[in-house]
Amino acid sequence: MSILNSVIKVFVGDKAKKDIKEIQPLVNQIKTFEAQLEGLSNDELRAKTADFKQQIAQGRSEIDAQIAKLREEINQTEDIDHKEELYNQIDALEKDGYEASEKVLNDILPE
């Protein structure tokens, strides 16, 4: 089996090396924040976490407002077909909200 693995590595390459090469730019970004974060106290780190949560909430705020408006409309209507349509819109908006959160998280990931 080791001969087969060696042959595969020759043609395809080593997966671990490819993975390291792929994440190296992110590691370099993380290292730029290292000295800055080492000097923070526990309270300052808690404040930093609150700031990150606020950034995520701001990134989703418009979408969350639309979802809240649709939920309110659902509570006010009796038409089942209309409710179904509204729930489908909410599902689509929740997917957009997830993507917005993911974008913010990727932006603040190095820090």
DSSP file (Angstrom, degrees, kcal/mol; ACC not computed):
  #  RESIDUE AA STRUCTURE BP1 BP2  ACC     N-H-->O    O-->H-N    N-H-->O    O-->H-N    TCO  KAPPA ALPHA  PHI   PSI    X-CA   Y-CA   Z-CA
    1    1 A M     >        0   0    0      0, 0.0     4,-2.2     0, 0.0     5,-0.2   0.000 360.0 360.0 360.0 -32.6    0.0    0.0    0.0
    2    2 A S  H  >  +     0   0    0      1,-0.2     4,-2.1     2,-0.2     5,-0.1   0.826 360.0  54.8 -68.5 -30.0    2.9    2.4    0.7
    3    3 A I  H  > S+     0   0    0      2,-0.2     4,-2.2     1,-0.2    -1,-0.2   0.920 108.3  48.9 -66.5 -42.6    4.1    2.0   -2.9
    4    4 A L  H  > S+     0   0    0      1,-0.2     4,-2.5     2,-0.2    -2,-0.2   0.912 110.7  50.2 -62.3 -43.4    0.7    3.0   -4.2
    5    5 A N  H  X S+     0   0    0     -4,-2.2     4,-2.4     1,-0.2    -1,-0.2   0.890 109.5  51.7 -62.0 -39.5    0.7    6.0   -1.8
    6    6 A S  H  X S+     0   0    0     -4,-2.1     4,-1.7     2,-0.2    -2,-0.2   0.908 110.6  47.7 -63.9 -42.3    4.1    7.1   -3.0
    7    7 A V  H  X S+     0   0    0     -4,-2.2     4,-1.8     2,-0.2     5,-0.2   0.910 111.4  50.4 -65.5 -42.3    3.0    6.9   -6.7
    8    8 A I  H  X>S+     0   0    0     -4,-2.5     4,-3.4     1,-0.2     5,-0.7   0.912 108.6  52.5 -62.9 -41.9   -0.1    8.9   -5.9
    9    9 A K  H  X5S+     0   0    0     -4,-2.4     4,-0.8     3,-0.2    -1,-0.2   0.859 106.2  54.8 -62.2 -35.3    2.0   11.6   -4.1
   10   10 A V  H  <5S+     0   0    0     -4,-1.7    -1,-0.2     1,-0.2    -2,-0.2   0.921 119.9  30.4 -64.5 -43.0    4.2   11.9   -7.2
   11   11 A F  H  <5S+     0   0    0     -4,-1.8    -2,-0.2    -5,-0.1    -1,-0.2   0.871 135.4  25.1 -85.9 -38.5    1.3   12.6   -9.5
   12   12 A V  H  <5S-     0   0    0     -4,-3.4    -3,-0.2    -5,-0.2    -2,-0.1   0.808 101.9-129.3 -97.8 -35.4   -1.2   14.3   -7.2
   13   13 A G     << -     0   0    0     -4,-0.8     2,-0.5    -5,-0.7    -1,-0.2  -0.346  37.5 -52.7 103.9 170.5    1.1   15.8   -4.5
   14   14 A D     >  -     0   0    0      1,-0.2     4,-1.9    -2,-0.1     5,-0.2  -0.741  41.0-150.9 -87.6 122.4    1.0   15.7   -0.8
   15   15 A K  H  > S+     0   0    0     -2,-0.5     4,-2.6     1,-0.2     5,-0.2   0.880  95.3  54.5 -60.6 -41.7   -2.4   16.8    0.6
   16   16 A A  H  > S+     0   0    0      1,-0.2     4,-2.4     2,-0.2    -1,-0.2   0.911 108.5  48.5 -61.7 -42.7   -0.9   18.2    3.9
   17   17 A K  H  > S+     0   0    0      2,-0.2     4,-2.3     1,-0.2    -1,-0.2   0.888 111.6  50.1 -65.4 -38.3    1.5   20.4    2.0
   18   18 A K  H  X S+     0   0    0     -4,-1.9     4,-2.0     2,-0.2    -2,-0.2   0.911 111.0  49.4 -64.7 -42.0   -1.3   21.7   -0.2
   19   19 A D  H  X S+     0   0    0     -4,-2.6     4,-1.9     2,-0.2    -2,-0.2   0.917 111.9  47.9 -63.9 -43.5   -3.5   22.4    2.8
   20   20 A I  H  X S+     0   0    0     -4,-2.4     4,-1.3     1,-0.2    -2,-0.2   0.911 111.2  50.7 -64.0 -42.9   -0.6   24.3    4.5
   21   21 A K  H  < S+     0   0    0     -4,-2.3    -1,-0.2     1,-0.2    -2,-0.2   0.864 110.2  51.6 -62.8 -35.7    0.1   26.3    1.4
   22   22 A E  H  < S+     0   0    0     -4,-2.0     4,-0.3     1,-0.2    -1,-0.2   0.873 116.3  37.0 -70.4 -38.7   -3.6   27.2    1.2
   23   23 A I  H  X S+     0   0    0     -4,-1.9     4,-2.1     1,-0.2     3,-0.4   0.525  89.7  94.4 -94.4  -4.6   -4.0   28.5    4.7
   24   24 A Q  H  X S+     0   0    0     -4,-1.3     4,-2.4     1,-0.2     5,-0.2   0.876  81.8  54.4 -57.5 -41.6   -0.5   30.2    5.0
   25   25 A P  H  > S+     0   0    0      0, 0.0     4,-1.8     0, 0.0    -1,-0.2   0.899 109.6  48.5 -60.3 -37.4   -1.8   33.7    4.0
   26   26 A L  H  > S+     0   0    0     -3,-0.4     4,-2.4    -4,-0.3    -2,-0.2   0.902 109.5  52.1 -66.4 -41.2   -4.4   33.5    6.8
   27   27 A V  H  X S+     0   0    0     -4,-2.1     4,-2.2     1,-0.2    -1,-0.2   0.900 108.2  51.8 -61.4 -40.9   -1.8   32.4    9.3
   28   28 A N  H  X S+     0   0    0     -4,-2.4     4,-0.9     2,-0.2    -1,-0.2   0.890 109.5  49.4 -63.9 -38.9    0.3   35.4    8.3
   29   29 A Q  H >X S+     0   0    0     -4,-1.8     4,-0.6     1,-0.2     3,-0.6   0.909 109.6  52.1 -64.3 -41.7   -2.6   37.7    8.8
   30   30 A I  H >X S+     0   0    0     -4,-2.4     3,-1.3     1,-0.2     4,-0.6   0.899 104.1  57.1 -61.0 -41.2   -3.3   36.1   12.3
   31   31 A K  H >X S+     0   0    0     -4,-2.2     3,-0.6     1,-0.3     4,-0.5   0.781  96.3  63.8 -63.6 -26.4    0.4   36.7   13.2
   32   32 A T  H << S+     0   0    0     -4,-0.9     4,-0.3    -3,-0.6    -1,-0.3   0.776 106.4  44.1 -68.5 -24.1    0.0   40.5   12.6
   33   33 A F  H <X S+     0   0    0     -3,-1.3     4,-2.2    -4,-0.6     5,-0.2   0.524  90.5  91.1 -93.4  -8.1   -2.6   40.7   15.4
   34   34 A E  H <X S+     0   0    0     -4,-0.6     4,-1.9    -3,-0.6    -2,-0.1   0.929  88.0  41.7 -57.8 -54.2   -0.6   38.5   17.8
   35   35 A A  H  X S+     0   0    0     -4,-0.5     4,-0.9     1,-0.2    -1,-0.2   0.883 114.4  53.1 -63.7 -38.3    1.4   41.2   19.6
   36   36 A Q  H  4 S+     0   0    0     -4,-0.3     3,-0.2     1,-0.2    -1,-0.2   0.890 113.6  42.0 -63.8 -40.6   -1.6   43.5   19.8
   37   37 A L  H >< S+     0   0    0     -4,-2.2     3,-1.3     1,-0.2    -1,-0.2   0.755 101.9  67.9 -82.0 -25.2   -3.8   40.9   21.4
   38   38 A E  H 3< S+     0   0    0     -4,-1.9    -1,-0.2     1,-0.3    -2,-0.2   0.842  98.1  53.9 -62.8 -32.1   -1.2   39.6   23.8
   39   39 A G  T 3< S+     0   0    0     -4,-0.9    -1,-0.3    -3,-0.2     2,-0.2   0.496  85.9 107.1 -82.7  -3.0   -1.3   42.8   25.8
   40   40 A L    <   -     0   0    0     -3,-1.3     2,-0.1    -4,-0.1    -3,-0.0  -0.527  64.4-133.1 -81.2 142.1   -5.0   42.8   26.3
   41   41 A S     >  -     0   0    0     -2,-0.2     4,-2.3     1,-0.1     5,-0.2  -0.296  32.5 -98.7 -80.1 173.4   -6.5   42.1   29.7
   42   42 A N  H  > S+     0   0    0      1,-0.2     4,-2.2     2,-0.2     5,-0.1   0.898 125.7  50.4 -60.9 -40.7   -9.4   39.7   30.2
   43   43 A D  H  > S+     0   0    0      1,-0.2     4,-2.2     2,-0.2    -1,-0.2   0.891 109.8  50.2 -65.4 -38.9  -11.9   42.6   30.4
   44   44 A E  H  > S+     0   0    0      2,-0.2     4,-2.1     1,-0.2    -1,-0.2   0.877 109.6  51.3 -66.9 -36.7  -10.5   44.0   27.1
   45   45 A L  H  X S+     0   0    0     -4,-2.3     4,-2.2     2,-0.2    -2,-0.2   0.895 108.7  51.2 -66.0 -39.0  -10.8   40.6   25.5
   46   46 A R  H  X S+     0   0    0     -4,-2.2     4,-2.2     2,-0.2    -2,-0.2   0.904 110.0  49.8 -62.3 -40.8  -14.4   40.4   26.6
   47   47 A A  H  X S+     0   0    0     -4,-2.2     4,-2.3     1,-0.2    -2,-0.2   0.877 108.2  53.3 -64.5 -37.8  -15.0   43.9   25.1
   48   48 A K  H  X S+     0   0    0     -4,-2.1     4,-2.3     2,-0.2    -2,-0.2   0.907 108.2  50.2 -63.4 -41.6  -13.4   42.7   21.9
   49   49 A T  H  X S+     0   0    0     -4,-2.2     4,-2.4     2,-0.2    -2,-0.2   0.907 109.7  50.4 -62.6 -42.7  -15.8   39.7   21.8
   50   50 A A  H  X S+     0   0    0     -4,-2.2     4,-2.2     1,-0.2    -1,-0.2   0.888 109.1  52.5 -62.4 -38.5  -18.7   42.1   22.3
   51   51 A D  H  X S+     0   0    0     -4,-2.3     4,-2.3     2,-0.2    -2,-0.2   0.905 108.3  50.1 -63.6 -41.9  -17.4   44.2   19.5
   52   52 A F  H  X S+     0   0    0     -4,-2.3     4,-2.2     2,-0.2    -2,-0.2   0.918 110.1  50.3 -62.3 -42.8  -17.2   41.2   17.2
   53   53 A K  H  X S+     0   0    0     -4,-2.4     4,-2.5     1,-0.2    -1,-0.2   0.890 109.8  51.1 -61.8 -38.9  -20.8   40.2   18.1
   54   54 A Q  H  X S+     0   0    0     -4,-2.2     4,-2.6     2,-0.2    -1,-0.2   0.899 107.8  52.1 -66.1 -40.3  -21.9   43.8   17.3
   55   55 A Q  H  X S+     0   0    0     -4,-2.3     4,-2.0     2,-0.2    -2,-0.2   0.903 110.7  48.2 -61.7 -41.0  -20.2   43.6   13.9
   56   56 A I  H  X S+     0   0    0     -4,-2.2     4,-1.3     2,-0.2    -2,-0.2   0.928 111.5  49.7 -64.8 -44.8  -22.0   40.4   13.1
   57   57 A A  H  X S+     0   0    0     -4,-2.5     4,-1.1     1,-0.2     3,-0.2   0.892 110.7  50.1 -62.1 -39.8  -25.3   41.9   14.2
   58   58 A Q  H  < S+     0   0    0     -4,-2.6     4,-0.4     1,-0.2     3,-0.3   0.880 107.4  54.2 -65.6 -37.5  -24.7   45.0   12.1
   59   59 A G  H  < S+     0   0    0     -4,-2.0    -1,-0.2     1,-0.2    -2,-0.2   0.787 119.4  33.9 -65.8 -27.0  -23.9   42.8    9.1
   60   60 A R  H  X S+     0   0    0     -4,-1.3     4,-3.0    -3,-0.2     5,-0.3   0.491  89.2 101.8-102.8  -6.6  -27.3   41.0    9.6
   61   61 A S  H  X S+     0   0    0     -4,-1.1     4,-2.1    -3,-0.3     5,-0.2   0.847  82.4  46.5 -55.5 -45.0  -29.4   44.0   10.8
   62   62 A E  H  > S+     0   0    0     -4,-0.4     4,-1.8     2,-0.2    -1,-0.3   0.918 115.9  45.8 -64.5 -42.8  -31.2   44.7    7.6
   63   63 A I  H  > S+     0   0    0     -3,-0.3     4,-2.3     1,-0.2    -2,-0.2   0.913 111.9  51.4 -67.0 -43.0  -32.0   41.1    6.9
   64   64 A D  H  X S+     0   0    0     -4,-3.0     4,-2.4     1,-0.2    -1,-0.2   0.865 108.2  53.0 -62.5 -35.7  -33.2   40.5   10.5
   65   65 A A  H  X S+     0   0    0     -4,-2.1     4,-2.2    -5,-0.3    -1,-0.2   0.902 108.9  49.1 -65.8 -40.6  -35.5   43.5   10.2
   66   66 A Q  H  X S+     0   0    0     -4,-1.8     4,-2.2     2,-0.2    -2,-0.2   0.903 111.1  50.0 -64.4 -40.7  -37.0   42.1    7.1
   67   67 A I  H  X S+     0   0    0     -4,-2.3     4,-2.5     2,-0.2    -2,-0.2   0.920 109.9  50.2 -63.7 -43.7  -37.5   38.8    8.8
   68   68 A A  H  X S+     0   0    0     -4,-2.4     4,-2.1     1,-0.2    -1,-0.2   0.900 109.9  51.0 -61.6 -40.8  -39.2   40.4   11.8
   69   69 A K  H  X S+     0   0    0     -4,-2.2     4,-2.0     1,-0.2    -1,-0.2   0.914 111.1  47.9 -63.2 -42.8  -41.5   42.3    9.5
   70   70 A L  H  X S+     0   0    0     -4,-2.2     4,-2.2     2,-0.2    -2,-0.2   0.894 110.0  52.2 -65.9 -39.4  -42.5   39.1    7.7
   71   71 A R  H  X S+     0   0    0     -4,-2.5     4,-1.9     2,-0.2    -1,-0.2   0.889 109.0  50.6 -63.5 -38.5  -43.1   37.3   11.1
   72   72 A E  H  X S+     0   0    0     -4,-2.1     4,-1.1     1,-0.2    -1,-0.2   0.911 109.5  50.5 -64.0 -41.4  -45.3   40.1   12.2
   73   73 A E  H  X S+     0   0    0     -4,-2.0     4,-1.0     1,-0.2     3,-0.3   0.871 107.0  55.0 -64.2 -36.8  -47.3   39.9    8.9
   74   74 A I  H >< S+     0   0    0     -4,-2.2     3,-0.6     1,-0.2    -1,-0.2   0.906 106.0  51.8 -62.1 -41.7  -47.6   36.1    9.5
   75   75 A N  H 3< S+     0   0    0     -4,-1.9    -1,-0.2     1,-0.2    -2,-0.2   0.758 111.3  48.1 -66.7 -24.0  -49.2   36.8   12.9
   76   76 A Q  H 3< S+     0   0    0     -4,-1.1     2,-0.3    -3,-0.3    -1,-0.2   0.608 100.4  75.9 -93.8 -12.8  -51.7   39.2   11.3
   77   77 A T    <<  -     0   0    0     -4,-1.0     0, 0.0    -3,-0.6     0, 0.0  -0.725  49.5-170.1-105.1 151.8  -52.9   37.0    8.4
   78   78 A E        +     0   0    0     -2,-0.3     2,-0.5     5,-0.0    -1,-0.1   0.551  56.7 108.7-107.5 -15.6  -55.2   34.1    8.4
   79   79 A D     >  -     0   0    0      1,-0.2     4,-2.2     2,-0.1     5,-0.1  -0.522  54.8-158.9 -71.5 116.1  -54.6   33.0    4.8
   80   80 A I  H  > S+     0   0    0     -2,-0.5     4,-2.4     1,-0.2    -1,-0.2   0.879  90.3  52.3 -64.9 -40.3  -52.6   29.7    4.9
   81   81 A D  H  > S+     0   0    0      1,-0.2     4,-2.1     2,-0.2    -1,-0.2   0.905 110.5  48.2 -64.4 -40.5  -51.3   30.1    1.3
   82   82 A H  H  > S+     0   0    0      2,-0.2     4,-2.3     1,-0.2    -1,-0.2   0.899 110.1  52.4 -66.2 -39.2  -50.0   33.6    2.1
   83   83 A K  H  X S+     0   0    0     -4,-2.2     4,-2.8     2,-0.2    -2,-0.2   0.911 107.9  51.9 -60.8 -42.4  -48.4   32.4    5.3
   84   84 A E  H  X S+     0   0    0     -4,-2.4     4,-2.1     1,-0.2    -1,-0.2   0.912 109.4  49.5 -61.2 -42.8  -46.6   29.6    3.3
   85   85 A E  H  X S+     0   0    0     -4,-2.1     4,-1.9     1,-0.2    -1,-0.2   0.905 111.6  49.0 -62.0 -42.0  -45.3   32.2    0.9
   86   86 A L  H  X S+     0   0    0     -4,-2.3     4,-2.4     1,-0.2    -2,-0.2   0.896 108.9  52.2 -66.2 -40.5  -44.1   34.4    3.8
   87   87 A Y  H  X S+     0   0    0     -4,-2.8     4,-2.4     1,-0.2    -1,-0.2   0.884 108.2  52.0 -63.1 -37.1  -42.4   31.4    5.4
   88   88 A N  H  X S+     0   0    0     -4,-2.1     4,-2.0     2,-0.2    -1,-0.2   0.892 109.2  49.8 -64.9 -38.7  -40.6   30.7    2.1
   89   89 A Q  H  X S+     0   0    0     -4,-1.9     4,-2.5     2,-0.2    -2,-0.2   0.905 110.0  50.9 -65.0 -40.3  -39.4   34.3    2.0
   90   90 A I  H  X S+     0   0    0     -4,-2.4     4,-2.9     2,-0.2    -2,-0.2   0.910 107.7  52.9 -62.9 -42.3  -38.2   34.0    5.6
   91   91 A D  H  X S+     0   0    0     -4,-2.4     4,-1.8     1,-0.2    -1,-0.2   0.921 110.7  47.1 -59.0 -43.7  -36.3   30.8    4.7
   92   92 A A  H  X S+     0   0    0     -4,-2.0     4,-2.0     1,-0.2    -1,-0.2   0.907 113.3  48.5 -64.9 -41.3  -34.6   32.7    1.8
   93   93 A L  H  X S+     0   0    0     -4,-2.5     4,-2.8     2,-0.2    -2,-0.2   0.875 107.8  54.4 -67.7 -36.4  -33.8   35.6    4.1
   94   94 A E  H  X S+     0   0    0     -4,-2.9     4,-2.3     2,-0.2    -1,-0.2   0.881 107.6  50.9 -64.7 -36.1  -32.4   33.4    6.8
   95   95 A K  H  X S+     0   0    0     -4,-1.8     4,-2.2    -5,-0.2    -2,-0.2   0.922 111.3  47.8 -64.4 -43.1  -30.0   31.9    4.2
   96   96 A D  H  X S+     0   0    0     -4,-2.0     4,-2.4     1,-0.2    -2,-0.2   0.891 110.7  52.1 -63.2 -38.9  -29.0   35.4    3.2
   97   97 A G  H  X S+     0   0    0     -4,-2.8     4,-2.6     2,-0.2    -2,-0.2   0.893 107.7  51.4 -63.5 -40.2  -28.5   36.2    6.9
   98   98 A Y  H  X S+     0   0    0     -4,-2.3     4,-2.6     1,-0.2    -1,-0.2   0.922 111.0  48.0 -61.8 -43.5  -26.3   33.2    7.3
   99   99 A E  H  X S+     0   0    0     -4,-2.2     4,-2.1     2,-0.2    -2,-0.2   0.878 110.8  51.0 -66.1 -37.2  -24.2   34.2    4.4
  100  100 A A  H  X S+     0   0    0     -4,-2.4     4,-2.1     2,-0.2    -2,-0.2   0.913 111.6  47.7 -65.3 -42.1  -23.9   37.8    5.7
  101  101 A S  H  X S+     0   0    0     -4,-2.6     4,-2.8     1,-0.2    -2,-0.2   0.911 110.6  52.0 -62.8 -42.3  -22.8   36.4    9.1
  102  102 A E  H  X S+     0   0    0     -4,-2.6     4,-2.4     1,-0.2    -2,-0.2   0.890 108.0  51.7 -62.4 -39.7  -20.3   34.2    7.4
  103  103 A K  H  X S+     0   0    0     -4,-2.1     4,-1.9     2,-0.2    -1,-0.2   0.931 111.9  45.7 -63.3 -45.5  -18.8   37.1    5.4
  104  104 A V  H  X S+     0   0    0     -4,-2.1     4,-2.1     1,-0.2    -2,-0.2   0.925 112.3  51.5 -63.6 -43.4  -18.4   39.2    8.6
  105  105 A L  H  X S+     0   0    0     -4,-2.8     4,-0.9     1,-0.2    -1,-0.2   0.896 109.8  49.1 -60.8 -40.6  -16.9   36.2   10.4
  106  106 A N  H  < S+     0   0    0     -4,-2.4    -1,-0.2     1,-0.2    -2,-0.2   0.855 109.9  53.0 -66.6 -33.8  -14.4   35.6    7.6
  107  107 A D  H  < S+     0   0    0     -4,-1.9    -2,-0.2     1,-0.2     4,-0.2   0.883 117.4  35.9 -68.0 -37.7  -13.5   39.3    7.7
  108  108 A I  H  < S+     0   0    0     -4,-2.1     3,-0.4     1,-0.2    -1,-0.2   0.447  89.8 102.1 -95.5   0.2  -12.7   39.3   11.4
  109  109 A L  S  < S+     0   0    0     -4,-0.9    -1,-0.2     1,-0.2    -2,-0.1   0.887  77.1  51.9 -52.9 -48.9  -11.2   35.7   11.5
  110  110 A P              0   0    0      0, 0.0    -1,-0.2     0, 0.0   -77,-0.2   0.889 360.0 360.0 -60.0 -36.6   -7.6   36.8   11.6
  111  111 A E              0   0    0     -3,-0.4    -2,-0.2    -4,-0.2    -3,-0.1   0.496 360.0 360.0 -74.9 360.0   -8.2   39.0   14.6
